[in-house]
Amino acid sequence: MKVKNKKSRVNSNSPIGIFDSGFGGLTVFKAIRKLMPRENIIYFGDTARVPYGTKSADSVVSFSAQISEYLVSKKIKILVVACNTSSALALDELRRSIKVPVIGVIEPSVNAVCSDDRNKKILILATSSTIKSRAYSKQLRKKNKKLLIYEKACPLFVPVIEEGCAGKNFAKQIVKEYLLPLKKKKFDAIILGCTHYPVLKKVIKGVMGKKIRVINSSAQAAAAVYEKLSDLELLNKSKKGHERFIVSDDPQKFTALAGELLNIRIKNLKIKRF
């Protein structure tokens, strides 16, 4: 699906556009806001169609193209695909279809893993669609064929987080069910291959061991955005940036989760349905 791209000039004051299937991409928003407090940001959460991890590849590409077209119409200067499933399945199409730079969340994490020589045995945790695409393992092996890579789909993580239950005991039991059998493999590093998963980072480390290195795709993506905008001389020099939040459904739940789990206060939330 092609994204209609209207010609428009962007400048340093133009906003960063971020989209995710729902709430999880707010971990990327928070990392970008911390690193770049002067930037204006538009965040879109596709809460009507979450989760993407259980959808077909064609659906994910279609949804991603719709949202990207919408954000481009807001004259963004860079697009951040804050969804691992979309990054795995739709990133190449988006880069072909729109003229602003597109940053995903997979490549920055891969680069972070491969830049540390201590990382030889890697565990990738992600949604079913991302694991099925093998997006992480393919990119990791391109950079280092000697890496030992194990991939684990954790489809219950997203709904547990989206329901605001990350701190409940049964969430810890779900994490143990997925990961405890893998602890004996003694991984050097874990890639959190879904932007929801940092919400469960403490629980994951509690199961796998505090010494294990955890690669947060949200923080790595934020660093990649900073580097790209710096290279393009598009970093905002204003005193303080502002943000706008848009969802496709259920604004009350989105606002509640943002506040309860990430301490993000959202005002004037808008709804955009496709």
C-alpha positions in Angstrom: 0.0 0.0 0.0 1.4 3.4 -1.0 1.4 6.3 1.3 0.3 9.6 -0.4 3.1 12.0 0.4 2.2 15.7 0.1 5.2 17.9 -0.7 5.9 20.2 2.2 9.0 21.8 3.8 10.1 20.8 7.2 12.4 22.6 9.6 13.8 22.2 13.0 10.5 23.3 14.6 8.6 20.6 12.7 7.4 17.7 15.0 8.7 14.2 15.4 5.9 11.7 14.4 5.7 8.5 16.5 3.2 5.7 16.1 2.5 2.4 17.8 -0.2 -0.2 17.9 -1.3 1.3 21.2 0.2 2.1 24.5 3.7 0.5 24.3 5.2 3.1 22.0 4.9 5.6 24.9 8.1 4.0 26.2 9.7 5.4 23.0 8.0 8.7 23.4 9.3 8.9 27.0 12.9 8.1 25.9 12.8 10.7 23.1 11.3 13.3 25.4 14.0 12.7 28.0 16.8 12.8 25.4 15.3 15.7 23.4 13.2 17.9 25.7 13.1 20.7 23.0 11.4 18.6 20.4 7.7 18.9 19.4 6.2 15.4 19.2 3.0 13.9 17.8 2.2 10.4 19.1 -0.4 8.2 17.5 -1.6 5.0 19.3 -3.8 2.6 17.2 -5.8 1.5 20.2 -8.7 0.4 18.0 -6.6 -2.4 16.4 -4.1 -3.3 19.1 -2.3 -5.7 19.3 -0.5 -5.9 15.9 1.5 -8.9 17.0 -1.4 -11.3 16.2 -2.4 -9.6 12.9 -1.4 -10.8 9.4 1.5 -9.1 7.7 -0.8 -7.5 5.1 -2.9 -6.0 7.8 0.1 -4.6 9.6 1.5 -3.0 6.5 -1.9 -1.5 5.7 -2.4 -0.1 9.2 1.1 1.3 9.2 0.7 3.0 5.9 -2.6 4.6 7.0 -1.1 6.1 10.1 2.1 7.2 8.4 0.0 9.0 5.7 -1.9 10.8 8.5 1.3 11.8 10.4 3.0 13.0 7.2 0.0 15.3 6.6 0.9 16.9 10.0 4.2 18.0 8.4 6.5 15.8 10.6 10.2 15.9 10.0 10.9 12.3 10.9 8.7 9.2 11.4 9.4 6.8 14.3 7.9 3.4 14.0 7.6 2.6 17.7 6.2 -0.8 17.1 8.4 -3.8 16.6 5.8 -5.7 14.5 5.5 -2.7 12.1 9.2 -2.3 12.1 9.6 -5.9 11.1 6.9 -6.0 8.5 6.3 -2.5 7.1 9.5 -0.5 7.5 10.8 -1.1 4.0 7.5 -0.2 2.4 7.3 3.0 4.5 10.8 4.1 3.5 9.9 3.6 -0.1 6.7 5.5 0.2 7.4 8.6 2.2 10.1 11.3 1.9 10.8 12.0 5.5 13.3 9.8 7.3 11.9 6.6 8.9 13.4 5.1 12.1 12.3 1.7 13.4 13.1 0.0 16.6 14.9 -3.1 15.4 18.1 -1.8 13.8 19.1 0.4 16.8 18.8 -2.6 19.2 20.8 -4.8 16.8 23.5 -2.2 16.6 23.6 -2.0 20.4 24.0 -5.7 20.8 26.7 -6.0 18.2 28.7 -3.1 19.6 29.4 -5.1 22.8 31.8 -7.9 22.4 30.5 -9.5 25.6 27.3 -10.4 23.9 27.6 -13.9 22.4 24.4 -15.6 23.4 21.3 -13.6 22.7 17.6 -14.1 23.7 15.0 -12.2 21.7 11.6 -11.7 23.3 8.9 -10.4 21.0 5.3 -10.8 19.7 4.4 -13.8 17.5 4.5 -11.8 14.3 7.9 -10.3 15.0 9.4 -13.7 15.9 7.8 -15.2 12.8 9.4 -12.5 10.6 12.8 -13.3 12.1 13.6 -9.6 11.6 16.0 -9.5 14.6 17.8 -12.7 14.0 18.4 -11.9 10.3 19.9 -8.5 11.1 21.9 -9.8 14.0 23.5 -12.5 11.8 24.3 -10.0 9.0 26.4 -8.2 11.5 27.8 -11.2 13.4 27.4 -14.7 12.1 29.0 -16.1 15.3 26.2 -15.0 17.6 24.0 -17.7 19.2 20.5 -16.5 19.0 17.3 -17.8 20.6 13.9 -16.3 19.9 10.8 -16.6 22.1 7.3 -15.3 21.3 5.5 -14.0 24.4 2.0 -13.2 23.1 0.5 -12.6 26.5 2.8 -9.8 27.6 1.0 -7.1 25.5 -2.5 -7.8 26.7 -1.4 -8.1 30.3 0.3 -4.7 30.0 -2.6 -3.1 28.1 -5.0 -4.2 30.7 -2.9 -2.5 33.4 -2.0 -5.7 35.1 1.9 -5.6 34.8 2.3 -5.3 38.6 -0.1 -8.1 39.4 1.1 -11.5 40.6 -0.3 -13.4 37.7 1.8 -11.2 35.3 4.9 -12.4 37.2 3.6 -16.0 36.8 3.2 -15.5 33.0 6.7 -14.2 32.7 8.0 -17.2 34.7 6.0 -19.6 32.5 7.7 -18.2 29.3 11.2 -17.5 30.6 12.1 -19.8 33.6 12.8 -22.8 31.3 15.3 -20.6 29.4 17.3 -19.4 32.4 19.6 -22.4 32.3 20.8 -21.4 28.8 22.7 -18.5 30.5 22.2 -15.8 27.9 24.5 -12.8 27.8 21.8 -10.3 26.7 18.1 -10.1 26.2 16.5 -7.9 23.5 13.1 -6.6 24.5 11.7 -6.9 21.0 8.4 -5.1 21.7 8.1 -1.5 23.0 5.5 -2.7 25.6 8.0 -5.0 27.2 10.1 -2.4 29.1 7.1 -2.2 31.5 8.0 -5.8 32.5 11.8 -5.2 32.6 12.1 -5.6 36.4 10.1 -8.8 36.4 12.1 -10.2 33.4 15.4 -9.5 35.2 14.0 -11.0 38.3 13.4 -14.2 36.5 16.5 -14.3 34.3 19.0 -12.8 36.8 20.0 -9.3 37.6 23.4 -9.6 35.8 21.9 -10.2 32.4 22.1 -7.3 30.0 18.7 -6.1 28.8 18.6 -4.1 25.5 15.7 -1.6 25.6 14.6 -1.0 22.1 12.9 2.3 23.1 16.1 3.9 24.4 18.1 2.7 21.4 15.5 4.1 19.0 15.5 7.5 20.8 19.3 7.6 20.4 19.0 6.8 16.6 16.4 9.6 16.2 18.8 12.1 17.9 21.7 11.0 15.7 19.6 11.3 12.5 18.2 14.7 13.3 21.6 15.9 14.3 23.1 14.7 11.0 20.3 16.6 9.1 20.7 19.7 11.3 17.0 19.5 12.3 17.3 19.4 16.1 14.9 21.9 17.6 16.6 24.8 19.4 13.4 26.1 21.1 13.3 26.3 24.9 10.8 23.5 25.5 8.9 21.2 23.1 5.3 20.3 23.2 3.4 17.1 22.5 0.1 16.0 21.0 -1.4 12.6 21.6 -3.9 10.9 19.3 -5.6 7.5 19.5 -8.0 5.5 17.4 -10.2 4.4 20.3 -10.6 4.1 24.1 -8.9 7.4 25.1 -9.8 6.9 28.8 -7.9 3.7 29.1 -4.9 5.1 27.1 -4.7 8.1 29.4 -5.0 5.9 32.5 -2.2 3.5 31.4 0.1 6.3 30.5 -0.3 7.8 34.0 -0.3 4.6 36.0 2.5 2.7 34.3 4.8 5.4 32.8 3.9 8.6 34.8 3.0 10.4 31.6 0.2 13.0 32.0 -1.9 13.4 28.9 -4.1 16.4 28.2 -6.4 17.1 25.3 -6.2 13.6 23.8 -7.7 13.5 20.4 -9.4 10.6 18.5 -8.7 9.7 14.8 -10.5 6.7 13.4 -9.8 5.2 10.0 
